[in-house]
Amino acid sequence: MLAFFSTLFDTADFPERWRCGTWSDFHGYVHIVSDVAIFGAYTAIPLLLIYFTFHKKTGAFRLIR
């Protein structure tokens, strides 16, 4: 059972992204930049929601009934 969990997330047998097929450097960097942009968007959405929630100038939120 312990061997199963120790090899569950082992990525030693996975090939590197640069070695899969005939990728150019541009193609690899486009994927890296897009991954960083997606991470930034998923981080910014909850932060902006929290910001606008605490900086509301019209008063408290009404209760939902």
mmCIF file as Biopython writes it, N, C-alpha, C and O atoms, coordinates in Angstrom:
data_model
#
loop_
_atom_site.group_PDB
_atom_site.id
_atom_site.type_symbol
_atom_site.label_atom_id
_atom_site.label_alt_id
_atom_site.label_comp_id
_atom_site.label_asym_id
_atom_site.label_entity_id
_atom_site.label_seq_id
_atom_site.pdbx_PDB_ins_code
_atom_site.Cartn_x
_atom_site.Cartn_y
_atom_site.Cartn_z
_atom_site.occupancy
_atom_site.B_iso_or_equiv
_atom_site.auth_seq_id
_atom_site.auth_asym_id
_atom_site.pdbx_PDB_model_num
ATOM 1   N N  . MET A ? 1  ? 0.823   -1.188 0.000   1.0 0.0 1  A 1 
ATOM 2   C CA . MET A ? 1  ? 0.000   0.000  0.000   1.0 0.0 1  A 1 
ATOM 3   C C  . MET A ? 1  ? 0.870   1.256  0.000   1.0 0.0 1  A 1 
ATOM 4   O O  . MET A ? 1  ? 0.561   2.225  -0.694  1.0 0.0 1  A 1 
ATOM 5   N N  . LEU A ? 2  ? 1.943   1.244  0.765   1.0 0.0 2  A 1 
ATOM 6   C CA . LEU A ? 2  ? 2.840   2.393  0.820   1.0 0.0 2  A 1 
ATOM 7   C C  . LEU A ? 2  ? 3.544   2.595  -0.518  1.0 0.0 2  A 1 
ATOM 8   O O  . LEU A ? 2  ? 3.791   3.731  -0.923  1.0 0.0 2  A 1 
ATOM 9   N N  . ALA A ? 3  ? 3.865   1.511  -1.200  1.0 0.0 3  A 1 
ATOM 10  C CA . ALA A ? 3  ? 4.510   1.624  -2.512  1.0 0.0 3  A 1 
ATOM 11  C C  . ALA A ? 3  ? 3.570   2.284  -3.522  1.0 0.0 3  A 1 
ATOM 12  O O  . ALA A ? 3  ? 4.018   3.054  -4.373  1.0 0.0 3  A 1 
ATOM 13  N N  . PHE A ? 4  ? 2.296   1.994  -3.435  1.0 0.0 4  A 1 
ATOM 14  C CA . PHE A ? 4  ? 1.327   2.607  -4.332  1.0 0.0 4  A 1 
ATOM 15  C C  . PHE A ? 4  ? 1.312   4.120  -4.170  1.0 0.0 4  A 1 
ATOM 16  O O  . PHE A ? 4  ? 1.356   4.853  -5.159  1.0 0.0 4  A 1 
ATOM 17  N N  . PHE A ? 5  ? 1.250   4.590  -2.931  1.0 0.0 5  A 1 
ATOM 18  C CA . PHE A ? 5  ? 1.186   6.023  -2.686  1.0 0.0 5  A 1 
ATOM 19  C C  . PHE A ? 5  ? 2.515   6.715  -2.979  1.0 0.0 5  A 1 
ATOM 20  O O  . PHE A ? 5  ? 2.525   7.894  -3.333  1.0 0.0 5  A 1 
ATOM 21  N N  . SER A ? 6  ? 3.632   6.008  -2.837  1.0 0.0 6  A 1 
ATOM 22  C CA . SER A ? 6  ? 4.920   6.635  -3.140  1.0 0.0 6  A 1 
ATOM 23  C C  . SER A ? 6  ? 5.133   6.789  -4.639  1.0 0.0 6  A 1 
ATOM 24  O O  . SER A ? 6  ? 5.859   7.686  -5.066  1.0 0.0 6  A 1 
ATOM 25  N N  . THR A ? 7  ? 4.511   5.927  -5.452  1.0 0.0 7  A 1 
ATOM 26  C CA . THR A ? 7  ? 4.659   6.043  -6.905  1.0 0.0 7  A 1 
ATOM 27  C C  . THR A ? 7  ? 3.463   6.714  -7.574  1.0 0.0 7  A 1 
ATOM 28  O O  . THR A ? 7  ? 3.437   6.838  -8.798  1.0 0.0 7  A 1 
ATOM 29  N N  . LEU A ? 8  ? 2.493   7.142  -6.812  1.0 0.0 8  A 1 
ATOM 30  C CA . LEU A ? 8  ? 1.290   7.731  -7.390  1.0 0.0 8  A 1 
ATOM 31  C C  . LEU A ? 8  ? 1.588   9.030  -8.136  1.0 0.0 8  A 1 
ATOM 32  O O  . LEU A ? 8  ? 1.054   9.259  -9.221  1.0 0.0 8  A 1 
ATOM 33  N N  . PHE A ? 9  ? 2.427   9.868  -7.567  1.0 0.0 9  A 1 
ATOM 34  C CA . PHE A ? 9  ? 2.753   11.146 -8.175  1.0 0.0 9  A 1 
ATOM 35  C C  . PHE A ? 9  ? 4.177   11.183 -8.728  1.0 0.0 9  A 1 
ATOM 36  O O  . PHE A ? 9  ? 4.736   12.265 -8.904  1.0 0.0 9  A 1 
ATOM 37  N N  . ASP A ? 10 ? 4.763   10.041 -9.000  1.0 0.0 10 A 1 
ATOM 38  C CA . ASP A ? 10 ? 6.112   9.970  -9.540  1.0 0.0 10 A 1 
ATOM 39  C C  . ASP A ? 10 ? 6.087   10.294 -11.034 1.0 0.0 10 A 1 
ATOM 40  O O  . ASP A ? 10 ? 5.396   9.626  -11.803 1.0 0.0 10 A 1 
ATOM 41  N N  . THR A ? 11 ? 6.826   11.299 -11.439 1.0 0.0 11 A 1 
ATOM 42  C CA . THR A ? 11 ? 6.854   11.716 -12.842 1.0 0.0 11 A 1 
ATOM 43  C C  . THR A ? 11 ? 8.190   11.406 -13.512 1.0 0.0 11 A 1 
ATOM 44  O O  . THR A ? 11 ? 8.517   12.005 -14.537 1.0 0.0 11 A 1 
ATOM 45  N N  . ALA A ? 12 ? 8.952   10.495 -12.958 1.0 0.0 12 A 1 
ATOM 46  C CA . ALA A ? 12 ? 10.274  10.186 -13.511 1.0 0.0 12 A 1 
ATOM 47  C C  . ALA A ? 12 ? 10.177  9.561  -14.908 1.0 0.0 12 A 1 
ATOM 48  O O  . ALA A ? 12 ? 11.081  9.746  -15.722 1.0 0.0 12 A 1 
ATOM 49  N N  . ASP A ? 13 ? 9.111   8.835  -15.195 1.0 0.0 13 A 1 
ATOM 50  C CA . ASP A ? 13 ? 8.968   8.190  -16.498 1.0 0.0 13 A 1 
ATOM 51  C C  . ASP A ? 13 ? 8.340   9.089  -17.557 1.0 0.0 13 A 1 
ATOM 52  O O  . ASP A ? 13 ? 8.273   8.704  -18.725 1.0 0.0 13 A 1 
ATOM 53  N N  . PHE A ? 14 ? 7.881   10.272 -17.176 1.0 0.0 14 A 1 
ATOM 54  C CA . PHE A ? 14 ? 7.265   11.177 -18.146 1.0 0.0 14 A 1 
ATOM 55  C C  . PHE A ? 14 ? 8.347   11.881 -18.946 1.0 0.0 14 A 1 
ATOM 56  O O  . PHE A ? 14 ? 9.345   12.315 -18.370 1.0 0.0 14 A 1 
ATOM 57  N N  . PRO A ? 15 ? 8.181   12.008 -20.256 1.0 0.0 15 A 1 
ATOM 58  C CA . PRO A ? 15 ? 9.168   12.772 -21.030 1.0 0.0 15 A 1 
ATOM 59  C C  . PRO A ? 15 ? 8.975   14.273 -20.801 1.0 0.0 15 A 1 
ATOM 60  O O  . PRO A ? 15 ? 7.877   14.734 -20.489 1.0 0.0 15 A 1 
ATOM 61  N N  . GLU A ? 16 ? 10.053  15.010 -20.961 1.0 0.0 16 A 1 
ATOM 62  C CA . GLU A ? 16 ? 9.964   16.452 -20.805 1.0 0.0 16 A 1 
ATOM 63  C C  . GLU A ? 16 ? 9.128   17.039 -21.930 1.0 0.0 16 A 1 
ATOM 64  O O  . GLU A ? 16 ? 9.044   16.466 -23.016 1.0 0.0 16 A 1 
ATOM 65  N N  . ARG A ? 17 ? 8.514   18.175 -21.668 1.0 0.0 17 A 1 
ATOM 66  C CA . ARG A ? 17 ? 7.660   18.810 -22.668 1.0 0.0 17 A 1 
ATOM 67  C C  . ARG A ? 17 ? 8.461   19.172 -23.916 1.0 0.0 17 A 1 
ATOM 68  O O  . ARG A ? 17 ? 7.923   19.122 -25.022 1.0 0.0 17 A 1 
ATOM 69  N N  . TRP A ? 18 ? 9.733   19.536 -23.762 1.0 0.0 18 A 1 
ATOM 70  C CA . TRP A ? 18 ? 10.556  19.939 -24.894 1.0 0.0 18 A 1 
ATOM 71  C C  . TRP A ? 18 ? 10.945  18.743 -25.763 1.0 0.0 18 A 1 
ATOM 72  O O  . TRP A ? 18 ? 11.334  18.919 -26.918 1.0 0.0 18 A 1 
ATOM 73  N N  . ARG A ? 19 ? 10.843  17.539 -25.224 1.0 0.0 19 A 1 
ATOM 74  C CA . ARG A ? 19 ? 11.270  16.347 -25.962 1.0 0.0 19 A 1 
ATOM 75  C C  . ARG A ? 19 ? 10.106  15.590 -26.598 1.0 0.0 19 A 1 
ATOM 76  O O  . ARG A ? 19 ? 10.319  14.540 -27.203 1.0 0.0 19 A 1 
ATOM 77  N N  . CYS A ? 20 ? 8.892   16.096 -26.477 1.0 0.0 20 A 1 
ATOM 78  C CA . CYS A ? 20 ? 7.714   15.435 -27.047 1.0 0.0 20 A 1 
ATOM 79  C C  . CYS A ? 20 ? 7.473   15.969 -28.449 1.0 0.0 20 A 1 
ATOM 80  O O  . CYS A ? 20 ? 6.915   17.054 -28.608 1.0 0.0 20 A 1 
ATOM 81  N N  . GLY A ? 21 ? 7.872   15.249 -29.436 1.0 0.0 21 A 1 
ATOM 82  C CA . GLY A ? 21 ? 7.629   15.671 -30.804 1.0 0.0 21 A 1 
ATOM 83  C C  . GLY A ? 21 ? 8.678   16.657 -31.289 1.0 0.0 21 A 1 
ATOM 84  O O  . GLY A ? 21 ? 9.806   16.679 -30.799 1.0 0.0 21 A 1 
ATOM 85  N N  . THR A ? 22 ? 8.289   17.463 -32.252 1.0 0.0 22 A 1 
ATOM 86  C CA . THR A ? 22 ? 9.220   18.415 -32.860 1.0 0.0 22 A 1 
ATOM 87  C C  . THR A ? 22 ? 8.817   19.838 -32.494 1.0 0.0 22 A 1 
ATOM 88  O O  . THR A ? 22 ? 8.406   20.614 -33.357 1.0 0.0 22 A 1 
ATOM 89  N N  . TRP A ? 23 ? 8.932   20.172 -31.240 1.0 0.0 23 A 1 
ATOM 90  C CA . TRP A ? 23 ? 8.568   21.497 -30.774 1.0 0.0 23 A 1 
ATOM 91  C C  . TRP A ? 23 ? 9.734   22.446 -31.001 1.0 0.0 23 A 1 
ATOM 92  O O  . TRP A ? 23 ? 10.892  22.084 -30.792 1.0 0.0 23 A 1 
ATOM 93  N N  . SER A ? 24 ? 9.421   23.655 -31.426 1.0 0.0 24 A 1 
ATOM 94  C CA . SER A ? 24 ? 10.439  24.699 -31.487 1.0 0.0 24 A 1 
ATOM 95  C C  . SER A ? 24 ? 10.491  25.392 -30.129 1.0 0.0 24 A 1 
ATOM 96  O O  . SER A ? 24 ? 9.634   25.179 -29.271 1.0 0.0 24 A 1 
ATOM 97  N N  . ASP A ? 25 ? 11.500  26.215 -29.955 1.0 0.0 25 A 1 
ATOM 98  C CA . ASP A ? 25 ? 11.584  26.969 -28.700 1.0 0.0 25 A 1 
ATOM 99  C C  . ASP A ? 25 ? 10.399  27.921 -28.545 1.0 0.0 25 A 1 
ATOM 100 O O  . ASP A ? 25 ? 9.886   28.102 -27.441 1.0 0.0 25 A 1 
ATOM 101 N N  . PHE A ? 26 ? 9.968   28.524 -29.642 1.0 0.0 26 A 1 
ATOM 102 C CA . PHE A ? 26 ? 8.822   29.432 -29.596 1.0 0.0 26 A 1 
ATOM 103 C C  . PHE A ? 26 ? 7.569   28.706 -29.116 1.0 0.0 26 A 1 
ATOM 104 O O  . PHE A ? 26 ? 6.824   29.232 -28.289 1.0 0.0 26 A 1 
ATOM 105 N N  . HIS A ? 27 ? 7.337   27.511 -29.627 1.0 0.0 27 A 1 
ATOM 106 C CA . HIS A ? 27 ? 6.155   26.741 -29.243 1.0 0.0 27 A 1 
ATOM 107 C C  . HIS A ? 27 ? 6.193   26.406 -27.752 1.0 0.0 27 A 1 
ATOM 108 O O  . HIS A ? 27 ? 5.166   26.481 -27.077 1.0 0.0 27 A 1 
ATOM 109 N N  . GLY A ? 28 ? 7.338   26.045 -27.245 1.0 0.0 28 A 1 
ATOM 110 C CA . GLY A ? 28 ? 7.461   25.745 -25.818 1.0 0.0 28 A 1 
ATOM 111 C C  . GLY A ? 28 ? 7.229   26.960 -24.948 1.0 0.0 28 A 1 
ATOM 112 O O  . GLY A ? 28 ? 6.554   26.876 -23.921 1.0 0.0 28 A 1 
ATOM 113 N N  . TYR A ? 29 ? 7.789   28.100 -25.356 1.0 0.0 29 A 1 
ATOM 114 C CA . TYR A ? 29 ? 7.617   29.311 -24.554 1.0 0.0 29 A 1 
ATOM 115 C C  . TYR A ? 29 ? 6.192   29.854 -24.628 1.0 0.0 29 A 1 
ATOM 116 O O  . TYR A ? 29 ? 5.727   30.485 -23.679 1.0 0.0 29 A 1 
ATOM 117 N N  . VAL A ? 30 ? 5.499   29.620 -25.730 1.0 0.0 30 A 1 
ATOM 118 C CA . VAL A ? 30 ? 4.087   30.018 -25.800 1.0 0.0 30 A 1 
ATOM 119 C C  . VAL A ? 30 ? 3.279   29.251 -24.762 1.0 0.0 30 A 1 
ATOM 120 O O  . VAL A ? 30 ? 2.395   29.819 -24.121 1.0 0.0 30 A 1 
ATOM 121 N N  . HIS A ? 31 ? 3.574   27.967 -24.591 1.0 0.0 31 A 1 
ATOM 122 C CA . HIS A ? 31 ? 2.866   27.181 -23.580 1.0 0.0 31 A 1 
ATOM 123 C C  . HIS A ? 31 ? 3.207   27.663 -22.177 1.0 0.0 31 A 1 
ATOM 124 O O  . HIS A ? 31 ? 2.328   27.716 -21.316 1.0 0.0 31 A 1 
ATOM 125 N N  . ILE A ? 32 ? 4.449   28.012 -21.931 1.0 0.0 32 A 1 
ATOM 126 C CA . ILE A ? 32 ? 4.841   28.487 -20.601 1.0 0.0 32 A 1 
ATOM 127 C C  . ILE A ? 32 ? 4.165   29.819 -20.292 1.0 0.0 32 A 1 
ATOM 128 O O  . ILE A ? 32 ? 3.642   30.007 -19.193 1.0 0.0 32 A 1 
ATOM 129 N N  . VAL A ? 33 ? 4.173   30.743 -21.251 1.0 0.0 33 A 1 
ATOM 130 C CA . VAL A ? 33 ? 3.542   32.047 -21.034 1.0 0.0 33 A 1 
ATOM 131 C C  . VAL A ? 33 ? 2.034   31.905 -20.834 1.0 0.0 33 A 1 
ATOM 132 O O  . VAL A ? 33 ? 1.452   32.601 -20.002 1.0 0.0 33 A 1 
ATOM 133 N N  . SER A ? 34 ? 1.401   31.012 -21.589 1.0 0.0 34 A 1 
ATOM 134 C CA . SER A ? 34 ? -0.040  30.823 -21.415 1.0 0.0 34 A 1 
ATOM 135 C C  . SER A ? 34 ? -0.359  30.201 -20.057 1.0 0.0 34 A 1 
ATOM 136 O O  . SER A ? 34 ? -1.365  30.554 -19.442 1.0 0.0 34 A 1 
ATOM 137 N N  . ASP A ? 35 ? 0.481   29.281 -19.582 1.0 0.0 35 A 1 
ATOM 138 C CA . ASP A ? 35 ? 0.260   28.705 -18.251 1.0 0.0 35 A 1 
ATOM 139 C C  . ASP A ? 35 ? 0.379   29.768 -17.165 1.0 0.0 35 A 1 
ATOM 140 O O  . ASP A ? 35 ? -0.400  29.773 -16.212 1.0 0.0 35 A 1 
ATOM 141 N N  . VAL A ? 36 ? 1.344   30.663 -17.304 1.0 0.0 36 A 1 
ATOM 142 C CA . VAL A ? 36 ? 1.515   31.741 -16.321 1.0 0.0 36 A 1 
ATOM 143 C C  . VAL A ? 36 ? 0.330   32.707 -16.379 1.0 0.0 36 A 1 
ATOM 144 O O  . VAL A ? 36 ? -0.127  33.184 -15.340 1.0 0.0 36 A 1 
ATOM 145 N N  . ALA A ? 37 ? -0.169  33.000 -17.580 1.0 0.0 37 A 1 
ATOM 146 C CA . ALA A ? 37 ? -1.326  33.894 -17.713 1.0 0.0 37 A 1 
ATOM 147 C C  . ALA A ? 37 ? -2.572  33.278 -17.092 1.0 0.0 37 A 1 
ATOM 148 O O  . ALA A ? 37 ? -3.346  33.979 -16.440 1.0 0.0 37 A 1 
ATOM 149 N N  . ILE A ? 38 ? -2.777  31.991 -17.282 1.0 0.0 38 A 1 
ATOM 150 C CA . ILE A ? 38 ? -3.928  31.312 -16.680 1.0 0.0 38 A 1 
ATOM 151 C C  . ILE A ? 38 ? -3.811  31.318 -15.161 1.0 0.0 38 A 1 
ATOM 152 O O  . ILE A ? 38 ? -4.803  31.537 -14.466 1.0 0.0 38 A 1 
ATOM 153 N N  . PHE A ? 39 ? -2.611  31.080 -14.639 1.0 0.0 39 A 1 
ATOM 154 C CA . PHE A ? 39 ? -2.403  31.141 -13.194 1.0 0.0 39 A 1 
ATOM 155 C C  . PHE A ? 39 ? -2.713  32.535 -12.662 1.0 0.0 39 A 1 
ATOM 156 O O  . PHE A ? 39 ? -3.334  32.674 -11.608 1.0 0.0 39 A 1 
ATOM 157 N N  . GLY A ? 40 ? -2.287  33.558 -13.379 1.0 0.0 40 A 1 
ATOM 158 C CA . GLY A ? 40 ? -2.559  34.928 -12.952 1.0 0.0 40 A 1 
ATOM 159 C C  . GLY A ? 40 ? -4.043  35.240 -12.935 1.0 0.0 40 A 1 
ATOM 160 O O  . GLY A ? 40 ? -4.527  35.916 -12.027 1.0 0.0 40 A 1 
ATOM 161 N N  . ALA A ? 41 ? -4.773  34.750 -13.937 1.0 0.0 41 A 1 
ATOM 162 C CA . ALA A ? 41 ? -6.218  34.997 -13.981 1.0 0.0 41 A 1 
ATOM 163 C C  . ALA A ? 41 ? -6.932  34.290 -12.840 1.0 0.0 41 A 1 
ATOM 164 O O  . ALA A ? 41 ? -7.802  34.873 -12.193 1.0 0.0 41 A 1 
ATOM 165 N N  . TYR A ? 42 ? -6.569  33.036 -12.589 1.0 0.0 42 A 1 
ATOM 166 C CA . TYR A ? 42 ? -7.212  32.301 -11.505 1.0 0.0 42 A 1 
ATOM 167 C C  . TYR A ? 42 ? -6.852  32.871 -10.140 1.0 0.0 42 A 1 
ATOM 168 O O  . TYR A ? 42 ? -7.603  32.681 -9.183  1.0 0.0 42 A 1 
ATOM 169 N N  . THR A ? 43 ? -5.735  33.558 -10.025 1.0 0.0 43 A 1 
ATOM 170 C CA . THR A ? 43 ? -5.373  34.205 -8.772  1.0 0.0 43 A 1 
ATOM 171 C C  . THR A ? 43 ? -6.063  35.556 -8.633  1.0 0.0 43 A 1 
ATOM 172 O O  . THR A ? 43 ? -6.481  35.932 -7.538  1.0 0.0 43 A 1 
ATOM 173 N N  . ALA A ? 44 ? -6.183  36.284 -9.734  1.0 0.0 44 A 1 
ATOM 174 C CA . ALA A ? 44 ? -6.747  37.633 -9.681  1.0 0.0 44 A 1 
ATOM 175 C C  . ALA A ? 44 ? -8.244  37.637 -9.422  1.0 0.0 44 A 1 
ATOM 176 O O  . ALA A ? 44 ? -8.743  38.550 -8.764  1.0 0.0 44 A 1 
ATOM 177 N N  . ILE A ? 45 ? -8.967  36.660 -9.910  1.0 0.0 45 A 1 
ATOM 178 C CA . ILE A ? 45 ? -10.427 36.660 -9.762  1.0 0.0 45 A 1 
ATOM 179 C C  . ILE A ? 45 ? -10.858 36.675 -8.293  1.0 0.0 45 A 1 
ATOM 180 O O  . ILE A ? 45 ? -11.630 37.556 -7.915  1.0 0.0 45 A 1 
ATOM 181 N N  . PRO A ? 46 ? -10.403 35.753 -7.450  1.0 0.0 46 A 1 
ATOM 182 C CA . PRO A ? 46 ? -10.847 35.830 -6.047  1.0 0.0 46 A 1 
ATOM 183 C C  . PRO A ? 46 ? -10.303 37.056 -5.319  1.0 0.0 46 A 1 
ATOM 184 O O  . PRO A ? 46 ? -10.970 37.594 -4.435  1.0 0.0 46 A 1 
ATOM 185 N N  . LEU A ? 47 ? -9.095  37.505 -5.680  1.0 0.0 47 A 1 
ATOM 186 C CA . LEU A ? 47 ? -8.558  38.693 -5.019  1.0 0.0 47 A 1 
ATOM 187 C C  . LEU A ? 47 ? -9.388  39.933 -5.349  1.0 0.0 47 A 1 
ATOM 188 O O  . LEU A ? 47 ? -9.640  40.759 -4.472  1.0 0.0 47 A 1 
ATOM 189 N N  . LEU A ? 48 ? -9.808  40.068 -6.591  1.0 0.0 48 A 1 
ATOM 190 C CA . LEU A ? 48 ? -10.658 41.206 -6.955  1.0 0.0 48 A 1 
ATOM 191 C C  . LEU A ? 48 ? -12.037 41.109 -6.315  1.0 0.0 48 A 1 
ATOM 192 O O  . LEU A ? 48 ? -12.600 42.130 -5.920  1.0 0.0 48 A 1 
ATOM 193 N N  . LEU A ? 49 ? -12.585 39.925 -6.207  1.0 0.0 49 A 1 
ATOM 194 C CA . LEU A ? 49 ? -13.869 39.772 -5.525  1.0 0.0 49 A 1 
ATOM 195 C C  . LEU A ? 49 ? -13.768 40.173 -4.064  1.0 0.0 49 A 1 
ATOM 196 O O  . LEU A ? 49 ? -14.660 40.843 -3.544  1.0 0.0 49 A 1 
ATOM 197 N N  . ILE A ? 50 ? -12.706 39.777 -3.402  1.0 0.0 50 A 1 
ATOM 198 C CA . ILE A ? 50 ? -12.495 40.166 -2.004  1.0 0.0 50 A 1 
ATOM 199 C C  . ILE A ? 50 ? -12.303 41.671 -1.895  1.0 0.0 50 A 1 
ATOM 200 O O  . ILE A ? 50 ? -12.851 42.306 -0.994  1.0 0.0 50 A 1 
ATOM 201 N N  . TYR A ? 51 ? -11.527 42.243 -2.807  1.0 0.0 51 A 1 
ATOM 202 C CA . TYR A ? 51 ? -11.294 43.688 -2.785  1.0 0.0 51 A 1 
ATOM 203 C C  . TYR A ? 51 ? -12.598 44.465 -2.926  1.0 0.0 51 A 1 
ATOM 204 O O  . TYR A ? 51 ? -12.866 45.369 -2.134  1.0 0.0 51 A 1 
ATOM 205 N N  . PHE A ? 52 ? -13.410 44.125 -3.921  1.0 0.0 52 A 1 
ATOM 206 C CA . PHE A ? 52 ? -14.653 44.867 -4.133  1.0 0.0 52 A 1 
ATOM 207 C C  . PHE A ? 52 ? -15.678 44.605 -3.033  1.0 0.0 52 A 1 
ATOM 208 O O  . PHE A ? 52 ? -16.524 45.458 -2.767  1.0 0.0 52 A 1 
ATOM 209 N N  . THR A ? 53 ? -15.616 43.453 -2.398  1.0 0.0 53 A 1 
ATOM 210 C CA . THR A ? 53 ? -16.530 43.165 -1.296  1.0 0.0 53 A 1 
ATOM 211 C C  . THR A ? 53 ? -16.227 44.051 -0.088  1.0 0.0 53 A 1 
ATOM 212 O O  . THR A ? 53 ? -17.147 44.580 0.537   1.0 0.0 53 A 1 
ATOM 213 N N  . PHE A ? 54 ? -14.958 44.215 0.241   1.0 0.0 54 A 1 
ATOM 214 C CA . PHE A ? 54 ? -14.601 44.991 1.426   1.0 0.0 54 A 1 
ATOM 215 C C  . PHE A ? 54 ? -14.532 46.498 1.167   1.0 0.0 54 A 1 
ATOM 216 O O  . PHE A ? 54 ? -14.492 47.278 2.118   1.0 0.0 54 A 1 
ATOM 217 N N  . HIS A ? 55 ? -14.516 46.913 -0.077  1.0 0.0 55 A 1 
ATOM 218 C CA . HIS A ? 55 ? -14.447 48.337 -0.386  1.0 0.0 55 A 1 
ATOM 219 C C  . HIS A ? 55 ? -15.745 48.864 -0.989  1.0 0.0 55 A 1 
ATOM 220 O O  . HIS A ? 55 ? -15.738 49.819 -1.766  1.0 0.0 55 A 1 
ATOM 221 N N  . LYS A ? 56 ? -16.843 48.239 -0.629  1.0 0.0 56 A 1 
ATOM 222 C CA . LYS A ? 56 ? -18.149 48.686 -1.107  1.0 0.0 56 A 1 
ATOM 223 C C  . LYS A ? 56 ? -18.530 49.954 -0.354  1.0 0.0 56 A 1 
ATOM 224 O O  . LYS A ? 56 ? -18.489 49.979 0.876   1.0 0.0 56 A 1 
ATOM 225 N N  . LYS A ? 57 ? -18.903 51.010 -1.082  1.0 0.0 57 A 1 
ATOM 226 C CA . LYS A ? 57 ? -19.163 52.303 -0.456  1.0 0.0 57 A 1 
ATOM 227 C C  . LYS A ? 57 ? -20.633 52.539 -0.162  1.0 0.0 57 A 1 
ATOM 228 O O  . LYS A ? 57 ? -20.960 53.521 0.505   1.0 0.0 57 A 1 
ATOM 229 N N  . THR A ? 58 ? -21.520 51.699 -0.619  1.0 0.0 58 A 1 
ATOM 230 C CA . THR A ? 58 ? -22.944 51.935 -0.430  1.0 0.0 58 A 1 
ATOM 231 C C  . THR A ? 58 ? -23.482 51.342 0.862   1.0 0.0 58 A 1 
ATOM 232 O O  . THR A ? 58 ? -24.675 51.471 1.135   1.0 0.0 58 A 1 
ATOM 233 N N  . GLY A ? 59 ? -22.676 50.720 1.638   1.0 0.0 59 A 1 
ATOM 234 C CA . GLY A ? 59 ? -23.139 50.148 2.892   1.0 0.0 59 A 1 
ATOM 235 C C  . GLY A ? 59 ? -23.054 48.635 2.891   1.0 0.0 59 A 1 
ATOM 236 O O  . GLY A ? 59 ? -22.405 48.021 2.044   1.0 0.0 59 A 1 
ATOM 237 N N  . ALA A ? 60 ? -23.734 48.054 3.872   1.0 0.0 60 A 1 
ATOM 238 C CA . ALA A ? 60 ? -23.676 46.607 4.036   1.0 0.0 60 A 1 
ATOM 239 C C  . ALA A ? 60 ? -24.551 45.904 2.994   1.0 0.0 60 A 1 
ATOM 240 O O  . ALA A ? 60 ? -25.450 46.507 2.408   1.0 0.0 60 A 1 
ATOM 241 N N  . PHE A ? 61 ? -24.279 44.666 2.785   1.0 0.0 61 A 1 
ATOM 242 C CA . PHE A ? 61 ? -25.090 43.856 1.900   1.0 0.0 61 A 1 
ATOM 243 C C  . PHE A ? 61 ? -26.410 43.516 2.578   1.0 0.0 61 A 1 
ATOM 244 O O  . PHE A ? 61 ? -26.449 43.294 3.788   1.0 0.0 61 A 1 
ATOM 245 N N  . ARG A ? 62 ? -27.489 43.474 1.804   1.0 0.0 62 A 1 
ATOM 246 C CA . ARG A ? 62 ? -28.776 43.087 2.380   1.0 0.0 62 A 1 
ATOM 247 C C  . ARG A ? 62 ? -28.841 41.583 2.518   1.0 0.0 62 A 1 
ATOM 248 O O  . ARG A ? 62 ? -28.181 40.852 1.779   1.0 0.0 62 A 1 
ATOM 249 N N  . LEU A ? 63 ? -29.638 41.122 3.468   1.0 0.0 63 A 1 
ATOM 250 C CA . LEU A ? 63 ? -29.812 39.701 3.681   1.0 0.0 63 A 1 
ATOM 251 C C  . LEU A ? 63 ? -30.670 39.098 2.572   1.0 0.0 63 A 1 
ATOM 252 O O  . LEU A ? 63 ? -31.581 39.744 2.054   1.0 0.0 63 A 1 
ATOM 253 N N  . ILE A ? 64 ? -30.374 37.879 2.225   1.0 0.0 64 A 1 
ATOM 254 C CA . ILE A ? 64 ? -31.176 37.154 1.231   1.0 0.0 64 A 1 
ATOM 255 C C  . ILE A ? 64 ? -32.200 36.317 1.964   1.0 0.0 64 A 1 
ATOM 256 O O  . ILE A ? 64 ? -31.850 35.541 2.852   1.0 0.0 64 A 1 
ATOM 257 N N  . ARG A ? 65 ? -33.476 36.468 1.598   1.0 0.0 65 A 1 
ATOM 258 C CA . ARG A ? 65 ? -34.523 35.731 2.301   1.0 0.0 65 A 1 
ATOM 259 C C  . ARG A ? 65 ? -35.199 34.779 1.380   1.0 0.0 65 A 1 
ATOM 260 O O  . ARG A ? 65 ? -36.113 34.066 1.792   1.0 0.0 65 A 1 
#
